[in-house]
Amino acid sequence: MIEVGSVLVHEEVVSNNFVCNLNKCKGACCLEGDSGAPLNHDELQILKDIYPKVKPYMTAKGVATIEATGTHVTDFEGDYTTPCVDTNKECAYVTWENGITKCAIEKAYEAGDITWQKPISCHLYPIRITAYPEFDVLNYDRWNICSPACSFGDELKVRVHEFLKGPLTRKYGEEWYRELEDAVEHL
């Protein structure tokens, strides 16, 4: 583990390569799994507030799901997540472009309708945060649907933390990211 401030970073985050390859995986991470995207408590009100501006970008099934369940749900482990269409299918916030999943929240953000990009768990994927009262632990979540991203990262020689510089900076700040880079250089 690498310690950067109050964050412990698993070495796989800085040693493995990864670059999303949506043309290969079609955004399967938004479609598969046992529940929706993990949400922080502070994101729950944001989702409620932005929903009217995100709604025009959503599919009819996604809107129906949100109208029935709310902008977030509690999963089988008691964690807050985005709702899924038909309970366990795609995230309710999924939209489609040329057969590839996109995030309706991010589409609204890109259009300038909202100022919040998307849940941090989505933005940071394949990094998953385990939050403790005193510190966070960043783990690299390996999933077979991301094998095209691993191959593409190997081809481009881009490590997980480099690919996720923007989201990591969004979560922890520029100074923290610089400290991470310094720590990686000294490994």
C-alpha positions as CSV (number, residue, x, y, z in Angstrom):
1,M,0.0,0.0,0.0
2,I,1.1,3.6,-0.7
3,E,0.1,6.2,1.9
4,V,-0.8,9.6,0.5
5,G,-2.3,11.8,3.1
6,S,-5.2,10.0,4.7
7,V,-5.6,7.6,1.7
8,L,-4.1,4.2,1.3
9,V,-3.6,3.3,-2.4
10,H,-3.3,-0.4,-3.3
11,E,-0.2,-0.9,-5.4
12,E,-2.3,-2.4,-8.3
13,V,-3.7,1.1,-8.8
14,V,-0.3,2.4,-9.8
15,S,1.2,-0.7,-11.4
16,N,-1.6,-2.0,-13.7
17,N,-2.6,-0.5,-17.0
18,F,-6.1,0.5,-17.9
19,V,-7.9,2.7,-20.5
20,C,-11.6,2.3,-21.1
21,N,-12.3,0.9,-24.5
22,L,-16.0,1.6,-25.0
23,N,-15.9,0.4,-28.6
24,K,-15.1,-3.1,-27.2
25,C,-17.0,-3.4,-23.9
26,K,-20.0,-1.1,-24.9
27,G,-20.1,0.2,-21.4
28,A,-21.0,-3.1,-19.8
29,C,-20.1,-1.8,-16.3
30,C,-23.3,0.3,-16.4
31,L,-25.3,-2.8,-17.3
32,E,-24.0,-5.7,-15.2
33,G,-23.7,-6.3,-11.5
34,D,-25.7,-7.1,-8.5
35,S,-26.8,-3.5,-7.8
36,G,-26.4,0.1,-9.1
37,A,-23.5,2.4,-8.7
38,P,-22.4,3.0,-5.1
39,L,-23.4,6.5,-3.8
40,N,-21.9,8.6,-1.0
41,H,-24.5,10.1,1.4
42,D,-23.7,13.6,0.2
43,E,-24.6,12.5,-3.4
44,L,-28.2,11.6,-2.5
45,Q,-29.5,15.2,-2.3
46,I,-27.5,16.1,-5.4
47,L,-29.3,13.4,-7.4
48,K,-32.7,14.6,-6.1
49,D,-31.9,18.2,-7.1
50,I,-30.5,17.5,-10.6
51,Y,-33.1,14.8,-11.6
52,P,-35.4,17.2,-13.4
53,K,-32.5,18.4,-15.6
54,V,-31.2,14.8,-16.1
55,K,-34.6,13.3,-16.9
56,P,-34.7,14.5,-20.6
57,Y,-31.5,12.5,-21.3
58,M,-32.8,9.3,-19.8
59,T,-34.6,6.4,-21.4
60,A,-38.3,5.8,-20.8
61,K,-37.5,2.7,-18.7
62,G,-35.0,4.7,-16.6
63,V,-37.5,7.5,-15.9
64,A,-40.1,5.0,-15.0
65,T,-37.7,3.3,-12.6
66,I,-36.7,6.7,-10.9
67,E,-40.4,7.6,-10.7
68,A,-41.2,4.3,-9.0
69,T,-38.1,4.0,-6.7
70,G,-36.7,7.4,-6.3
71,T,-33.3,8.8,-7.4
72,H,-31.4,6.3,-5.2
73,V,-32.1,3.0,-3.5
74,T,-30.6,0.9,-0.7
75,D,-29.1,-2.3,-1.9
76,F,-29.0,-5.8,-0.4
77,E,-26.0,-4.8,1.7
78,G,-27.6,-1.7,3.0
79,D,-25.5,0.7,0.8
80,Y,-26.9,3.6,-1.2
81,T,-26.8,3.0,-5.0
82,T,-28.4,4.2,-8.2
83,P,-31.6,2.3,-9.0
84,C,-31.5,-0.4,-11.7
85,V,-34.1,-0.9,-14.4
86,D,-36.2,-4.0,-13.6
87,T,-34.4,-4.3,-10.2
88,N,-31.1,-5.8,-11.6
89,K,-30.6,-4.7,-15.1
90,E,-28.9,-1.5,-16.3
91,C,-28.5,1.6,-14.2
92,A,-31.6,3.8,-14.4
93,Y,-29.4,6.7,-15.5
94,V,-28.1,4.8,-18.6
95,T,-28.7,6.2,-22.0
96,W,-27.5,4.8,-25.4
97,E,-25.5,6.2,-28.2
98,N,-24.7,3.9,-31.2
99,G,-25.1,0.8,-29.1
100,I,-22.8,2.1,-26.3
101,T,-24.0,3.0,-22.8
102,K,-23.6,6.6,-21.7
103,C,-24.5,8.3,-18.5
104,A,-27.6,10.6,-18.7
105,I,-26.1,12.6,-15.7
106,E,-22.9,13.1,-17.6
107,K,-24.8,14.0,-20.8
108,A,-26.6,16.7,-18.8
109,Y,-23.3,17.9,-17.4
110,E,-21.7,18.0,-20.9
111,A,-24.6,20.0,-22.2
112,G,-24.2,22.6,-19.4
113,D,-27.5,21.8,-17.7
114,I,-25.9,20.7,-14.4
115,T,-22.5,21.3,-12.7
116,W,-22.1,17.8,-11.2
117,Q,-20.5,15.3,-13.5
118,K,-21.7,12.0,-12.1
119,P,-21.3,9.8,-9.0
120,I,-17.7,9.6,-7.9
121,S,-17.9,5.8,-7.9
122,C,-18.7,5.8,-11.6
123,H,-16.1,8.5,-12.4
124,L,-13.3,6.6,-10.5
125,Y,-14.1,3.1,-11.9
126,P,-12.2,0.6,-11.8
127,I,-11.0,2.1,-8.5
128,R,-13.3,1.4,-5.6
129,I,-13.1,3.3,-2.4
130,T,-13.5,1.6,1.0
131,A,-14.1,4.5,3.4
132,Y,-13.2,4.3,7.0
133,P,-13.7,7.1,9.6
134,E,-10.0,8.0,9.6
135,F,-8.9,7.1,6.0
136,D,-9.9,5.8,2.6
137,V,-8.5,2.7,0.9
138,L,-8.3,2.7,-2.9
139,N,-8.6,-0.7,-4.5
140,Y,-8.4,-1.8,-8.1
141,D,-11.6,-3.7,-8.9
142,R,-10.8,-6.4,-11.5
143,W,-13.8,-7.5,-13.6
144,N,-13.7,-9.7,-16.7
145,I,-15.8,-7.2,-18.6
146,C,-12.9,-4.7,-18.4
147,S,-10.4,-7.0,-20.1
148,P,-10.5,-4.8,-23.2
149,A,-9.6,-1.8,-21.0
150,C,-6.6,-3.7,-19.6
151,S,-5.4,-4.7,-23.1
152,F,-5.9,-1.1,-24.3
153,G,-4.0,0.3,-21.3
154,D,-1.2,-2.2,-21.9
155,E,-1.0,-1.1,-25.6
156,L,-1.0,2.6,-24.6
157,K,1.2,2.1,-21.5
158,V,-1.2,4.0,-19.2
159,R,-1.6,3.0,-15.6
160,V,-4.9,3.0,-13.7
161,H,-4.1,6.1,-11.7
162,E,-2.9,8.0,-14.8
163,F,-6.1,7.1,-16.7
164,L,-8.1,8.3,-13.6
165,K,-6.1,11.5,-12.9
166,G,-9.2,13.7,-13.4
167,P,-11.5,11.7,-11.1
168,L,-8.8,11.3,-8.5
169,T,-8.1,15.0,-8.6
170,R,-11.9,15.7,-8.3
171,K,-12.1,13.5,-5.2
172,Y,-8.8,14.4,-3.4
173,G,-7.4,17.5,-5.0
174,E,-4.5,18.5,-7.2
175,E,-2.0,18.5,-4.3
176,W,-3.0,15.0,-3.3
177,Y,-2.6,13.8,-6.9
178,R,0.9,15.4,-7.1
179,E,1.9,13.6,-3.9
180,L,0.6,10.3,-5.4
181,E,2.8,10.8,-8.5
182,D,5.8,11.6,-6.3
183,A,5.2,8.4,-4.3
184,V,4.9,6.4,-7.5
185,E,8.2,7.8,-8.8
186,H,10.0,6.7,-5.6
187,L,8.7,3.1,-5.8
